[in-house]
C-alpha cells in the first residue's frame, strides 16, 4: 500500500514539475501509451484489491500488481533514454536464448 501511494505521489510530483498538460501529453504519446496503461491500471487495481472485500488471501495478487507497477514504470522511464528499450530487449533476448540453449 505504501509503495502504491508513493507512486501516486511521485506521479503528482512530476505533474507539478512539468505541468499537467505537458505530463499527460508525454504519458500518452505513442511510445509510452502501453506503459502508461499498464502503470495506471496496476495502480488502480492495487488500490481496488487492497480495499475491496475480496475473499481469500490478497497477498499474492498484490505482489503481482506491484511487480507490474515497477516493470511498467521502468519501461516508461527507459523510453526517455535513447536506445534504452532496444538495449534492454536485446539483453533479455540474449539471456533467454542462452538459457534455452543450455537446456
C-alpha beads as a LAMMPS data file, in Angstrom:
LAMMPS data file: protein, C-alpha beads

103 atoms
102 bonds

1 atom types
1 bond types

-500.0 500.0 xlo xhi
-500.0 500.0 ylo yhi
-500.0 500.0 zlo zhi

Masses

1 110.0

Atoms # bond

1 1 1 0.000 0.000 0.000
2 1 1 2.806 2.404 0.883
3 1 1 4.559 1.809 -2.426
4 1 1 1.364 2.469 -4.412
5 1 1 0.637 5.696 -2.534
6 1 1 4.268 6.689 -3.050
7 1 1 3.956 6.049 -6.786
8 1 1 0.812 8.186 -6.940
9 1 1 2.590 10.996 -5.075
10 1 1 5.564 10.711 -7.470
11 1 1 3.199 10.933 -10.433
12 1 1 1.576 14.047 -8.964
13 1 1 5.043 15.497 -8.302
14 1 1 6.084 15.049 -11.916
15 1 1 2.837 16.745 -12.978
16 1 1 3.747 19.640 -10.698
17 1 1 7.236 19.936 -12.179
18 1 1 6.350 19.729 -15.863
19 1 1 2.737 20.866 -15.734
20 1 1 -0.283 18.573 -16.031
21 1 1 -0.879 19.221 -19.736
22 1 1 2.722 18.538 -20.705
23 1 1 2.873 15.457 -18.488
24 1 1 -0.320 13.989 -19.967
25 1 1 0.889 14.739 -23.490
26 1 1 4.136 12.867 -22.828
27 1 1 2.470 9.980 -20.988
28 1 1 0.001 9.279 -23.780
29 1 1 2.466 9.573 -26.675
30 1 1 2.626 6.543 -28.965
31 1 1 5.888 5.253 -27.494
32 1 1 4.694 5.434 -23.876
33 1 1 0.988 4.613 -24.150
34 1 1 1.239 0.898 -23.326
35 1 1 3.492 1.517 -20.323
36 1 1 1.155 4.262 -19.115
37 1 1 -1.893 1.998 -19.373
38 1 1 -0.102 -0.818 -17.529
39 1 1 1.156 1.561 -14.849
40 1 1 -2.076 3.422 -14.194
41 1 1 -4.089 0.208 -14.449
42 1 1 -1.886 -1.567 -11.919
43 1 1 -2.055 1.438 -9.572
44 1 1 -5.853 1.411 -9.742
45 1 1 -6.157 -2.363 -9.403
46 1 1 -3.766 -2.401 -6.441
47 1 1 -5.982 0.065 -4.601
48 1 1 -9.124 -1.872 -5.536
49 1 1 -7.672 -5.191 -4.361
50 1 1 -6.313 -3.630 -1.160
51 1 1 -9.612 -2.044 -0.128
52 1 1 -12.286 -4.248 -1.712
53 1 1 -13.774 -7.069 0.340
54 1 1 -12.332 -9.807 -1.850
55 1 1 -12.487 -13.258 -0.245
56 1 1 -9.294 -15.193 0.185
57 1 1 -5.675 -14.099 0.502
58 1 1 -4.814 -10.915 -1.337
59 1 1 -1.054 -11.013 -0.799
60 1 1 -0.102 -12.865 -3.963
61 1 1 -2.372 -10.708 -6.119
62 1 1 -0.976 -7.522 -4.577
63 1 1 2.580 -8.748 -5.100
64 1 1 1.821 -9.465 -8.761
65 1 1 0.302 -5.974 -9.194
66 1 1 3.332 -4.366 -7.527
67 1 1 5.656 -6.205 -9.901
68 1 1 3.587 -4.914 -12.838
69 1 1 3.789 -1.367 -11.414
70 1 1 7.567 -1.443 -11.210
71 1 1 8.037 -3.094 -14.595
72 1 1 5.688 -0.562 -16.221
73 1 1 7.349 2.479 -14.663
74 1 1 10.783 1.107 -15.578
75 1 1 9.690 0.601 -19.189
76 1 1 8.182 4.109 -19.168
77 1 1 11.388 5.685 -17.835
78 1 1 13.517 3.786 -20.360
79 1 1 11.549 5.495 -23.134
80 1 1 13.285 8.773 -22.234
81 1 1 16.774 7.324 -22.766
82 1 1 17.823 6.923 -26.417
83 1 1 18.058 3.254 -27.432
84 1 1 17.467 2.073 -23.841
85 1 1 14.429 -0.047 -24.649
86 1 1 16.178 -1.677 -27.601
87 1 1 19.240 -2.399 -25.456
88 1 1 17.185 -3.949 -22.648
89 1 1 15.179 -6.070 -25.097
90 1 1 18.394 -7.242 -26.788
91 1 1 19.925 -8.223 -23.429
92 1 1 16.766 -10.080 -22.401
93 1 1 16.608 -11.920 -25.719
94 1 1 20.258 -12.972 -25.413
95 1 1 19.682 -14.198 -21.840
96 1 1 16.560 -16.132 -22.829
97 1 1 18.282 -17.633 -25.880
98 1 1 21.285 -18.545 -23.761
99 1 1 19.046 -20.169 -21.187
100 1 1 17.168 -22.141 -23.841
101 1 1 20.433 -23.236 -25.494
102 1 1 21.725 -24.585 -22.166
103 1 1 18.792 -26.985 -21.871

Bonds

1 1 1 2
2 1 2 3
3 1 3 4
4 1 4 5
5 1 5 6
6 1 6 7
7 1 7 8
8 1 8 9
9 1 9 10
10 1 10 11
11 1 11 12
12 1 12 13
13 1 13 14
14 1 14 15
15 1 15 16
16 1 16 17
17 1 17 18
18 1 18 19
19 1 19 20
20 1 20 21
21 1 21 22
22 1 22 23
23 1 23 24
24 1 24 25
25 1 25 26
26 1 26 27
27 1 27 28
28 1 28 29
29 1 29 30
30 1 30 31
31 1 31 32
32 1 32 33
33 1 33 34
34 1 34 35
35 1 35 36
36 1 36 37
37 1 37 38
38 1 38 39
39 1 39 40
40 1 40 41
41 1 41 42
42 1 42 43
43 1 43 44
44 1 44 45
45 1 45 46
46 1 46 47
47 1 47 48
48 1 48 49
49 1 49 50
50 1 50 51
51 1 51 52
52 1 52 53
53 1 53 54
54 1 54 55
55 1 55 56
56 1 56 57
57 1 57 58
58 1 58 59
59 1 59 60
60 1 60 61
61 1 61 62
62 1 62 63
63 1 63 64
64 1 64 65
65 1 65 66
66 1 66 67
67 1 67 68
68 1 68 69
69 1 69 70
70 1 70 71
71 1 71 72
72 1 72 73
73 1 73 74
74 1 74 75
75 1 75 76
76 1 76 77
77 1 77 78
78 1 78 79
79 1 79 80
80 1 80 81
81 1 81 82
82 1 82 83
83 1 83 84
84 1 84 85
85 1 85 86
86 1 86 87
87 1 87 88
88 1 88 89
89 1 89 90
90 1 90 91
91 1 91 92
92 1 92 93
93 1 93 94
94 1 94 95
95 1 95 96
96 1 96 97
97 1 97 98
98 1 98 99
99 1 99 100
100 1 100 101
101 1 101 102
102 1 102 103
